[in-house]
Amino acid sequence: MTNDGEVAGYKKFRPGVDWGRWIIVLVLLLAVVSCAQVTPKPESSASPVGTGPLPQDIGTAGLQEMLLRLHTTARLMQTVAHPDDEDGGMLTLESRGKGATTLLLTLNRGEGGQNKIGSNLFDVLGVLRTLELLGADRYYGVEQRFTRVADFGFSKNADETFQKWQGHDIALGDMVRVIRTFRPEVLVARFSGTERDGHGHHQASSILAREAFRAAADPKRFPEQIKEGLLPWQAKKFYIGNVCGFGVQTCPAENYTVKLNTGEVNSRLGMSYIQFALLGLRHQLSQGVGGFSVDPGPRYTFYKLADSVLPSAAGPDGHEQDFFDGIDTSLPGLATRLGAEEAKVPFLQSALEEIAAEIENAARNGAKIPGEAAGPLFSASTKLATLITRVESSGLTPVLKADLLEVLCEKLQQAQTAVNLAMNVEMTATVAPPGGTGTTIPKEEEALTVVSPGQKFMVRVKFHNGSKYTLVLDRVGLGAPQGWAKQIDEDIALPVPPGEDRYANFVVRIPADAARAGVYTRPYWHRTDPETDSINIIDDAKYLTLPFPPPPFHAGAEYHIDRKELLIQGQSFPSGKLGAQVSSDVVVPFLDDKGTEQQRPLAVAPAFSVMLEPGQQVIRTQGDSACLVRIGVSTNLSGAMHGTLHLEIPSGWKVEPAQLPADFHARGEKQNFEFTVFPASLKEGRAQVRAVFESGGVSYREGHSLVTREDLGSFYYYQPAVQRISIVDVKVPQDLKVAYIMGAGDDIPTVLKQIGMNVTLLPADKLASAGLSQYQTIVLGIRAYDTQKAVAVNNKKLLDFASAGGTLVVQYETGVADFNNGKYTPYPAQLSRARVSVEETPVQILALDDGVFHYPNQIVVHDFDRWVQERGLYFMDKWDDHFKPLLACHDPGESEQQGGLLRAQYGKGVYIYTGYAFFRQLPAGVPGAVRLYVNLLSAGH
C-alpha cells in the first residue's frame, strides 16, 4: 500500500462531480426502501457457495433466461425431506424453462445419513450436504430453505418421525413461515404422504405440506409470525408427487393431474432439463449419486392436484398441461388479483402493460444482439421503481399491498440483473493479498480467506463497463457492519468509457468486539448432542430457514447512462438519465495445490481455534488410571501472541500440568498440546473435559474447521472444545493383530486403538501385495465393496485368509445388487435393504452358547441399551445353513430380523457379516457395543 492508501498496480477511483445524477438514483433508492419494507424475510437468501455463476447464467444465455423470468409472475415451491429428494428435472423445467421463481424447501440437512466419501457424520455432514445441495440448486435455478428439524436417521413411518420431531408444529411452523415469506401460487410436495413413500421423513414432508397449504392462510395458526409482521398467504393449488412411483415413464391416467416432460431439450442449456439437473445432482457425492445419467429422449414426471382454492382448470380428460393452469401469471394480471381494490390504484393496469411491453421489446431487440435489449430494460427498470413507490403510498389493504410489492420488487431486481447482462456490466470485490502489492494471486495457505478481530485488510472493488457506451458511476459502497469499512477514494461521479475498468478501495478493520456483533461465519443453528437431539437450536432467529447466514461483506455500485448515449425511440425521461445497480460478494482469490485459480467468500472467525483431537475418547476400566488428552490450537493472527491453555475437568478428577503456555508467531500456525487426566474412578460411565485457551483477555472455547470440496463452495463448522470420555468395562485380548481396511470412512479404528487394541490401517490399494498372514483378524470398513474396487477385486484373497485360519469381519454394504451379483460371501447369502431403525428396540441373543458372547467379554441383553441412531441396516435376508444368525430384533409392528449378525465357520477360520450400526456406536462410546465389537474381532482366537 502506498502512503495515500492506493494499492500498487491499481487505478484509483477519482471521479468528477455531477449532482444531476442523483435524480435517477433517488428513484431507485426509494424503490429499494419500499422493497425493504415488504413482508419480512430472512436477512438474505444469498448462499455463500462462492463458486461463481454457471455459463448458462451469464452472457446471452443468462440475459435470455432473465427476460423469460421477467415475463411471468409464476412462483412455485417444492417440499422434500432430505437433500437429494428433490425433483431436479421438474424444478429446472419450471425455473429455467418457464421462468417461474422457484424455491426448494428441504426439511432437514441429511445430517443423519451415511457418508459415502468420508467419515464425517452428524452436524458436520449436515454442513457438507447443505453445500452439496446449494451446488445442485445452481443448476436447478432455485432458492433454498430449510426447517429446524434434524435428520435423526432412517424412519419407517410418519408417526415415529413426528415423535422424534416433537410433533407436527415445529416443522410445520417453519414451513408456514417459508410460505408466508415466499408467497407461492403453487405448492408441490415431492412425496404422496403415504406408505409408498418409504422413509418416514418422506411421508412427513408431504403430510406437513398438505396441512401448511391451508395453515399459512390462517392468521390464527402460528400467530407469533403475524406479530413479527408476516402476513397470511394462501397458495392457489397444492400437488403431491410419487403418485406412480419414481422413475416410471407410464402412469395410469387417473393417478395424475399434470404430466411434465423433463426430457425436452433446451437450447440455452445445451441439453434436456433432466440432464442439466443431473449435472447439479452430481455435486451430492456424499449421497452416492454422482454417477446418475439419463439418455436423450422424453422423460416424464407426474403430479396429482390434491387441494385447490380455484375452480378446476383440468380438461375433459381430467388433466392439466401445467401447474399454473387457471392462474394468470402475466404482469398485467397482477391488477386483477386485487379484485374490488383495483380501484384504489387506477394507474396500476396501464403501468403494468407499459412495463410488459418494454420487456417484450427487450426480448425482441436482444434476440440476436444482447446490447439492443438495454434500452427497453432501462425503461422497464425505471418504470418499475416508480410504480413501487406509488403502490407503497397507495391505500391498498396490507395483505394485498404486500403481495403486489413482493412481485414488483422481484421484477425490479430481475430487471436490474437483465440490464447488467445486456450492458455487459460486471463488478468484483476481492481482498488484497497480504502486503497489498501488485496483482499476484497468493497460494491458498497464504491467502486471507478468513479474518479475525484485530485484523486490517483492503478490499478492491472493480467496476467493468463491457458495453459500447460511456457509463457514469454514481456510488460505490462496501456492505459491512457499521464502522468496519472506510473508503479511501472520493465518492463522486466518474465516467467509465467502453471496455474500461474503474476501482474503488476500502480499508476494513475487524474490531476487537466482533464476536458481540454476531458476524462470525458460522451456522446459525446447533445441537447440544448431535447423536440424540432431533431438533436444532436456533442461535440467530433472523436467519431462520436460510441455508447459511449470508456472507459478511458485499459490494454494490450505482451507475447511469445519459439518454443521449442510449437512443430509446418514443420514450421520454425527465432526468435524461437511466440508472441501474450492480453488486457482488467479497471473495478471496487464491491458487490451489494444482496452481488453478479459485476463490472463496471472505469469512470472519475467532482469532484462535481450539480442537480436542479426537472429540471422543473411550478408556477401559481395567486400563491405566490416566488418559492422555490432546488439543490442537491454531491462530489466524499475524505477529507474536502469547496465551495459556488449561482444561476444565469433572469434580474429583485431576490434570497435569495445570496449564501450559503457548506462543504463536504467524498466521496459520498450529500447535499441539497434551495433558494427562486422572479420573476420580474407573467406574463405567461418561464425563467430559473442556479446553480453554486464553489470550489477550479473551477465552476461546470452540474450534472451527473449513468444510469445502473442489467442486463446492465453503463454510465453517464450529464445535465446542470438548472431549467426551466414555469409561467402558471392556476386556481386550492380548497379542491380537487386526488389519482394518477402510471403506467409505469411519472412526472405529480410532476407538479400537484408544482401548489398547493392536490395529493397523491397511490401504485397500495395498491389499493385493500385502502379506495377510501377519494378522489374526481383518475388518472391512463400512461400504468397502461399494467404495473400494480393490476390495472386490481381491475378495478371494480375503476369503483365503479366513479359510487359512483368520477371522474376516465384513460390515454393512449399500450396493445390494452389486454385492449379491459379486457373490463375495464364502457361502450363498443374499444382502437386502432390511434395517431396524428404532435403536431402543429389544435385541434377542439367538445363540447363547456361541463364543462371540463370552470371549473376552460376557455379553448380555443390557449391552444393547443406550445405542444411538438405529440398530442396524442392510441386513441379510437369506443365507444357507453354513451361516448361523446370532442376534434378532425388529421394529415395532414388523417381523423379526435375524440377518444383522451372521457367523460362518470357513475352513480353519471365521467369516462374520454384521449390519449392526457399530460405526455409530463405537465413536459414541456405547459400552455394550464396544464389548460386542471386540468379541467379534476375537472370534476364532
Disulfide bonds with the S-S distance in Angstrom:
Cys35-Cys409 1.94
Cys244-Cys251 1.41
